[in-house]
């Protein structure tokens, strides 16, 4: 007897992810959950160098600036005793303008170099609602808690988002024509936009994604949203805010992603890494005991064996 509907997952027709893969993850906070899983298993990743980007226009702006290897100083401003950018998350804010600009410049230059060898881009779209700064008429990645009177809230149409995603694809493939691009839709519910507005937003995003992914063999869609909505159709799979997926839900979606996109020849190796990581995080009752010291020797022996086969691994 089945108690849930299962989202069918077809094997990818793209290059799967192995330890030689160089992965860039961009987009909503759900992107960071997938990045944490990849980091845990020691894949080579770079996640949201300018912080979380919820809207496709924000991702396009970021990629365009990286492509031109410059930052937009017109988006930089001073408020609440900190320098900020409308194109970056608040986690990058700094009280020193020089340090702030240097940080943005350094990250942009690093991305411009890295993207040329990136094999996989994972892009998670969060919302079709965006905010346009009234004075500059530019769409922002982050409002930085400025007064709402400074912004106009805009819902992007399916056609507008489709056009943006094509431009994102073109910019990525200008860096590396062979890069696999995996689009996914965040299962996080943007209820601050409104219940009906959130559904409308997700509908625009998913319609645009499917208009784009069929245009090339290196464009793909992974159904994070559908797995959350159909296979995990229960509030027990959400955090207490009833908005964000729980750790259990993230683990479930990760296993689905792994089954499609991670090279199956790595399964045994990933099990060893999981055992090592859990062992390193273990807090013993008596760190100086002979039993624990033997346990550590066993763990480090496994690490040495792995590093002989995969020298880039660092624990």
Backbone torsions as a table, in degrees:
resi	resn	phi	psi	omega
1	UNK	NA	132.1	179.1
2	UNK	-100.0	140.5	179.8
3	UNK	-115.7	12.4	177.6
4	UNK	-156.5	154.8	172.4
5	UNK	-89.2	138.2	-175.6
6	UNK	-105.9	130.8	177.8
7	UNK	-76.5	119.3	-178.9
8	UNK	-69.2	136.2	179.4
9	UNK	-119.9	119.4	177.8
10	UNK	-89.8	146.5	175.6
11	UNK	-57.3	142.1	-179.5
12	UNK	-69.0	147.1	173.1
13	UNK	-96.7	7.4	178.1
14	UNK	-101.2	-179.2	177.6
15	UNK	-74.8	124.0	179.8
16	UNK	-73.5	169.3	-176.1
17	UNK	-92.2	124.5	172.7
18	UNK	-124.3	-169.3	-176.1
19	UNK	-75.0	-12.2	174.6
20	UNK	-85.3	-14.9	-178.1
21	UNK	-65.8	143.0	174.0
22	UNK	-114.2	118.2	-167.0
23	UNK	-116.3	131.4	172.6
24	UNK	-116.0	130.4	179.8
25	UNK	-116.7	127.8	-178.0
26	UNK	-132.2	145.8	172.8
27	UNK	130.1	-144.2	-170.8
28	UNK	-73.9	179.3	-178.3
29	UNK	-62.8	-25.3	178.3
30	UNK	-65.5	-30.4	174.7
31	UNK	-54.7	-40.2	-176.2
32	UNK	-69.4	-28.7	176.1
33	UNK	-66.7	-42.9	178.1
34	UNK	-65.7	-39.1	178.1
35	UNK	-61.8	-41.2	179.0
36	UNK	-60.7	-38.3	177.6
37	UNK	-66.0	-44.8	178.8
38	UNK	-63.5	-39.9	177.8
39	UNK	-64.3	-41.1	-179.9
40	UNK	-56.5	-39.3	-178.3
41	UNK	-93.1	12.2	169.3
42	UNK	70.1	30.0	171.2
43	UNK	-78.7	161.1	-178.0
44	UNK	-87.9	107.9	-172.6
45	UNK	-130.3	156.1	167.2
46	UNK	-136.9	123.7	-174.3
47	UNK	-122.4	125.3	171.3
48	UNK	40.8	66.0	-178.8
49	UNK	-61.4	-22.3	175.3
50	UNK	-105.6	17.1	-180.0
51	UNK	87.6	-178.9	-176.6
52	UNK	-62.2	134.5	178.3
53	UNK	-125.7	109.8	-172.6
54	UNK	-83.7	-32.9	-170.2
55	UNK	-105.9	143.3	179.8
56	UNK	-58.3	-31.9	178.2
57	UNK	-64.6	-36.5	178.1
58	UNK	-65.7	-38.1	177.9
59	UNK	-67.2	-41.3	178.4
60	UNK	-62.3	-45.1	179.0
61	UNK	-59.2	-44.7	178.6
62	UNK	-59.9	-49.5	-177.9
63	UNK	-65.0	-35.7	179.3
64	UNK	-65.7	-42.3	178.9
65	UNK	-66.4	-38.4	176.9
66	UNK	-65.1	-41.8	179.3
67	UNK	-59.9	-39.3	179.4
68	UNK	-86.2	-4.0	178.1
69	UNK	55.3	47.4	179.2
70	UNK	-148.5	161.8	172.1
71	UNK	-108.4	156.6	179.1
72	UNK	-94.1	97.9	-178.0
73	UNK	-69.3	-18.2	176.7
74	UNK	-68.4	-19.1	178.8
75	UNK	-88.4	-4.5	-177.2
76	UNK	-89.7	137.0	-179.5
77	UNK	-151.3	167.4	-178.6
78	UNK	-114.7	126.9	178.2
79	UNK	-157.8	146.3	178.9
80	UNK	53.4	38.2	175.9
81	UNK	65.2	23.5	177.6
82	UNK	-140.2	149.7	172.9
83	UNK	-87.0	135.2	-175.0
84	UNK	-137.7	166.9	174.0
85	UNK	-133.6	137.2	176.1
86	UNK	-66.2	-12.8	-179.1
87	UNK	-98.1	3.1	-174.6
88	UNK	-136.6	158.4	179.3
89	UNK	-74.9	157.7	-177.9
90	UNK	-64.8	-18.4	179.8
91	UNK	-65.3	-15.5	179.1
92	UNK	-93.2	-6.2	-176.4
93	UNK	-56.0	150.7	-178.5
94	UNK	-150.6	144.8	179.1
95	UNK	-73.9	-17.5	178.8
96	UNK	-102.6	123.6	179.0
97	UNK	-64.2	-40.8	-179.1
98	UNK	-61.9	-48.3	179.6
99	UNK	-64.8	-37.4	-179.9
100	UNK	-64.4	-48.8	-179.8
101	UNK	-65.8	-37.9	178.1
102	UNK	-63.0	-39.5	179.0
103	UNK	-63.9	-47.6	179.3
104	UNK	-62.2	-43.2	-179.2
105	UNK	-64.3	-45.2	-179.2
106	UNK	-61.5	-44.2	-179.4
107	UNK	-67.6	-37.5	178.3
108	UNK	-64.8	-45.3	179.7
109	UNK	-64.6	-39.6	178.3
110	UNK	-62.7	-43.3	179.2
111	UNK	-64.8	-41.2	-179.9
112	UNK	-58.5	-36.2	178.4
113	UNK	-77.4	-46.6	-174.8
114	UNK	-65.7	-39.0	-172.1
115	UNK	-63.4	-21.7	-179.1
116	UNK	-70.0	-20.3	178.9
117	UNK	-116.8	8.2	179.6
118	UNK	-72.1	129.0	-177.3
119	UNK	-94.2	-26.4	-177.0
120	UNK	-139.3	126.8	170.9
121	UNK	-109.2	124.3	176.3
122	UNK	-109.9	117.0	-173.9
123	UNK	-120.0	117.6	-179.3
124	UNK	-108.2	117.6	179.2
125	UNK	-90.0	136.8	-175.2
126	UNK	-105.4	-44.3	-175.3
127	UNK	-152.4	151.5	174.4
128	UNK	-93.8	-5.5	176.2
129	UNK	-83.8	133.7	178.4
130	UNK	-134.3	167.8	-178.9
131	UNK	-121.1	126.1	179.5
132	UNK	-102.3	125.5	178.2
133	UNK	-71.5	120.3	-170.3
134	UNK	-63.6	-40.2	-176.5
135	UNK	-67.3	-40.8	-176.3
136	UNK	-97.9	-16.9	-175.9
137	UNK	64.9	18.8	177.6
138	UNK	-98.4	144.2	174.0
139	UNK	-79.5	139.5	-173.6
140	UNK	-110.3	153.4	174.4
141	UNK	-84.2	-25.9	-176.4
142	UNK	-151.7	133.3	179.4
143	UNK	-85.5	-13.0	177.4
144	UNK	53.8	34.4	175.6
145	UNK	59.9	24.9	172.1
146	UNK	-72.7	165.3	-178.0
147	UNK	-58.2	137.3	-179.9
148	UNK	-62.7	-19.2	179.3
149	UNK	-68.2	-14.4	179.4
150	UNK	-85.7	-4.0	-173.1
151	UNK	-131.5	154.6	171.7
152	UNK	-116.0	126.8	-179.8
153	UNK	-85.0	128.6	-173.6
154	UNK	-132.2	133.5	172.7
155	UNK	-95.1	118.8	178.6
156	UNK	-75.5	138.4	179.3
157	UNK	-75.4	166.5	176.4
158	UNK	-58.4	-42.2	-178.6
159	UNK	-64.5	-41.4	179.3
160	UNK	-64.7	-42.8	-179.6
161	UNK	-68.4	-39.4	177.4
162	UNK	-58.0	-45.6	178.7
163	UNK	-61.0	-41.6	178.9
164	UNK	-63.8	-43.5	-178.1
165	UNK	-65.7	-36.4	175.0
166	UNK	-62.6	-40.0	178.7
167	UNK	-67.7	-38.3	176.0
168	UNK	-60.8	-45.7	178.9
169	UNK	-60.3	-43.8	-178.7
170	UNK	-64.2	-41.3	179.5
171	UNK	-65.7	-42.1	178.8
172	UNK	-61.4	-44.8	-176.4
173	UNK	-79.0	-11.1	168.6
174	UNK	-71.7	-31.1	174.0
175	UNK	-74.1	-51.4	-177.6
176	UNK	-146.8	104.4	-176.2
177	UNK	-60.8	-20.2	-176.1
178	UNK	-96.9	0.3	-176.4
179	UNK	-65.8	134.9	174.0
180	UNK	-80.6	134.7	179.2
181	UNK	-117.3	117.4	-177.7
182	UNK	-110.2	109.6	175.6
183	UNK	-89.7	143.0	172.7
184	UNK	-146.4	158.9	-178.0
185	UNK	-108.7	126.8	-177.7
186	UNK	-63.7	131.8	175.4
187	UNK	-79.7	-2.1	178.4
188	UNK	-68.5	132.0	-177.3
189	UNK	-88.9	120.5	-179.6
190	UNK	-89.3	72.0	-172.9
191	UNK	-75.9	-12.7	174.1
192	UNK	-66.0	-24.6	174.7
193	UNK	-74.4	-20.8	-174.6
194	UNK	115.5	150.1	-176.9
195	UNK	-63.9	-50.2	180.0
196	UNK	-68.2	-40.0	-179.0
197	UNK	-65.0	-34.1	177.6
198	UNK	-65.5	-43.2	179.0
199	UNK	-64.0	-42.4	178.0
200	UNK	-61.2	-43.3	179.1
201	UNK	-60.1	-50.1	-179.5
202	UNK	-61.6	-37.1	-180.0
203	UNK	-63.7	-41.6	178.4
204	UNK	-62.9	-43.8	-178.0
205	UNK	-63.9	-48.4	-175.1
206	UNK	-69.4	-33.2	176.9
207	UNK	-65.3	-42.1	180.0
208	UNK	-66.7	-42.1	179.5
209	UNK	-57.0	-46.3	-176.2
210	UNK	-71.9	-22.0	173.4
211	UNK	-71.0	-26.7	-174.1
212	UNK	-94.3	-42.3	-169.0
213	UNK	-65.4	-22.5	-178.9
214	UNK	-81.8	-1.4	-175.6
215	UNK	-86.8	-7.8	-177.2
216	UNK	-157.2	149.0	179.1
217	UNK	-71.7	-16.0	-179.1
218	UNK	-100.7	10.9	174.5
219	UNK	-109.1	136.0	-172.3
220	UNK	-140.9	161.5	175.1
221	UNK	-127.4	130.6	173.4
222	UNK	-113.6	127.6	-168.9
223	UNK	-84.8	58.8	176.2
224	UNK	-56.8	-44.9	-177.6
225	UNK	-61.4	-46.7	-177.7
226	UNK	-67.1	-36.3	177.8
227	UNK	-62.8	-42.2	179.4
228	UNK	-66.8	-42.1	-175.5
229	UNK	-75.1	-33.5	-172.5
230	UNK	-105.0	-48.7	-177.8
231	UNK	-80.7	-30.4	-177.5
232	UNK	-113.4	46.8	-174.8
233	UNK	-79.4	70.2	-177.8
234	UNK	-164.3	138.1	-177.8
235	UNK	-67.4	-13.5	177.2
236	UNK	-69.2	-12.5	177.6
237	UNK	-95.1	12.5	174.0
238	UNK	-112.6	157.2	171.2
239	UNK	-68.2	176.9	-175.2
240	UNK	-63.8	-19.1	178.3
241	UNK	-78.7	-6.5	179.7
242	UNK	61.2	22.6	-178.3
243	UNK	-122.1	-47.2	-175.9
244	UNK	-95.6	141.5	176.1
245	UNK	-60.5	144.9	178.1
246	UNK	-74.7	170.7	177.0
247	UNK	-59.8	-37.2	179.0
248	UNK	-64.5	-40.8	178.6
249	UNK	-66.1	-41.0	179.2
250	UNK	-63.9	-41.7	176.9
251	UNK	-59.9	-41.5	-178.2
252	UNK	-64.6	-46.5	-179.5
253	UNK	-66.8	-37.9	177.2
254	UNK	-60.0	-44.0	179.7
255	UNK	-61.8	-36.1	176.4
256	UNK	-66.7	-44.5	178.6
257	UNK	-61.6	-44.1	-179.5
258	UNK	-60.4	-38.4	-177.4
259	UNK	-66.2	-24.3	-178.4
260	UNK	-99.1	-43.0	-166.5
261	UNK	-106.8	-18.1	179.8
262	UNK	-93.0	132.1	-179.1
263	UNK	-52.7	120.5	-175.5
264	UNK	-63.1	-20.7	178.9
265	UNK	-68.7	-11.7	-179.8
266	UNK	-93.2	0.2	-173.0
267	UNK	-56.2	-47.3	179.8
268	UNK	-63.9	-39.6	179.1
269	UNK	-64.2	-40.8	179.6
270	UNK	-65.7	-33.6	176.1
271	UNK	-65.5	-38.6	177.9
272	UNK	-66.3	-44.4	179.1
273	UNK	-61.4	-41.3	178.2
274	UNK	-60.1	-42.8	179.4
275	UNK	-65.2	-41.2	179.1
276	UNK	-64.5	-47.4	-178.3
277	UNK	-61.0	-44.0	178.2
278	UNK	-65.5	-36.5	177.9
279	UNK	-65.7	-40.6	-179.9
280	UNK	-68.1	-27.2	-179.8
281	UNK	-87.1	-8.7	-178.0
282	UNK	-66.9	134.8	178.1
283	UNK	-107.5	106.7	-175.4
284	UNK	-75.8	154.8	174.8
285	UNK	-67.5	-38.2	-179.4
286	UNK	-133.4	95.6	-176.8
287	UNK	-60.0	-24.2	-176.0
288	UNK	-93.5	0.9	-177.2
289	UNK	-68.5	153.6	179.5
290	UNK	-62.8	-38.4	-179.8
291	UNK	-61.2	-42.7	-179.0
292	UNK	-70.3	-37.9	178.7
293	UNK	-63.5	-39.5	175.9
294	UNK	-65.3	-37.5	177.3
295	UNK	-61.9	-43.5	178.9
296	UNK	-64.5	-39.3	178.3
297	UNK	-61.9	-40.6	179.0
298	UNK	-63.5	-43.2	179.4
299	UNK	-62.3	-47.9	-177.2
300	UNK	-68.7	-28.6	174.4
301	UNK	-65.4	-41.9	177.5
302	UNK	-65.0	-39.2	177.7
303	UNK	-61.7	-45.9	179.9
304	UNK	-60.8	-40.4	179.3
305	UNK	-64.9	-41.1	179.7
306	UNK	-66.3	-42.2	-175.7
307	UNK	-68.9	-23.0	174.7
308	UNK	-66.8	-32.9	179.6
309	UNK	-89.2	-34.8	-178.7
310	UNK	-129.4	84.7	-171.9
311	UNK	-60.6	-23.0	-175.7
312	UNK	-75.8	-14.2	-175.6
313	UNK	-66.1	133.0	177.8
314	UNK	-131.2	129.1	179.8
315	UNK	-114.5	NA	NA
